[in-house]
Amino acid sequence: MTTRPDPVTPFALNTPLFNVLAGKRVVLASSSPRRKQILASVGLEPEIVPSTFEEDLPKSEFTGDAVYEYPVQTGSKKALEVYKRLVEENPEDPPDFVISADTVVVKDEVIMEKPADAQDNLRMLADLNGNKCEVVTGVTVIWPVIEAPGFQMRSLCERTVVRFADNPYYLLKAAAARCW
């Protein structure tokens, strides 16, 4: 099988946004292979600097519609921690952009905790079985500016409704075990 030249790809990312990012120091405040892969899929190869933010905001303070603010605030705090740390380490070479994200699963306006083990994962899958939930991601980008406080920050929230089919127990058990 012969491969034909791809006439589209060389020009697909020739957009104002990517022209601005060319040659910039873009930092991903995460060690997530999936987040790195997402950025790579759009032509970005960020520097990886995981955040040390504890991700310990009290979920009890995020009730009702405020539940969607949890990943936005967590993502913002992760990005800010990395940005400040990099500026303190080398004020002469601050990052041009720091990108961070946080994702949670919300069911009935309650944030579901990450499963502790395979058994907890099975319990969560059984709870979601035949039901729906939302996967909520908060994304934050920080970049330097001259005015105080020395940076700008923008965040967004993306919500996706996920509907689970009513699956037999053995499938749930296999899925729960596979994740561990």
Rosetta blueprint (number, residue, H / E / L):
1 M L
2 T L
3 T L
4 R L
5 P L
6 D L
7 P L
8 V L
9 T H
10 P H
11 F H
12 A H
13 L L
14 N L
15 T L
16 P H
17 L H
18 F H
19 N H
20 V H
21 L H
22 A L
23 G L
24 K L
25 R L
26 V E
27 V E
28 L E
29 A L
30 S L
31 S L
32 S L
33 P H
34 R H
35 R H
36 K H
37 Q H
38 I H
39 L H
40 A H
41 S H
42 V L
43 G L
44 L L
45 E L
46 P L
47 E E
48 I E
49 V L
50 P L
51 S L
52 T L
53 F L
54 E L
55 E L
56 D L
57 L L
58 P L
59 K H
60 S H
61 E H
62 F L
63 T L
64 G H
65 D H
66 A H
67 V H
68 Y H
69 E H
70 Y H
71 P H
72 V H
73 Q H
74 T H
75 G H
76 S H
77 K H
78 K H
79 A H
80 L H
81 E H
82 V H
83 Y H
84 K H
85 R H
86 L H
87 V H
88 E H
89 E H
90 N L
91 P L
92 E L
93 D L
94 P L
95 P L
96 D L
97 F E
98 V E
99 I E
100 S E
101 A E
102 D E
103 T E
104 V E
105 V E
106 V E
107 K E
108 D L
109 E L
110 V E
111 I E
112 M E
113 E L
114 K L
115 P L
116 A L
117 D L
118 A H
119 Q H
120 D H
121 N H
122 L H
123 R H
124 M H
125 L H
126 A H
127 D H
128 L H
129 N L
130 G L
131 N L
132 K E
133 C E
134 E E
135 V E
136 V E
137 T E
138 G E
139 V E
140 T E
141 V E
142 I E
143 W E
144 P E
145 V L
146 I L
147 E L
148 A L
149 P L
150 G L
151 F E
152 Q E
153 M E
154 R E
155 S E
156 L E
157 C E
158 E E
159 R E
160 T E
161 V E
162 V E
163 R E
164 F L
165 A L
166 D L
167 N L
168 P L
169 Y H
170 Y H
171 L H
172 L H
173 K H
174 A H
175 A H
176 A H
177 A H
178 R H
179 C L
180 W L
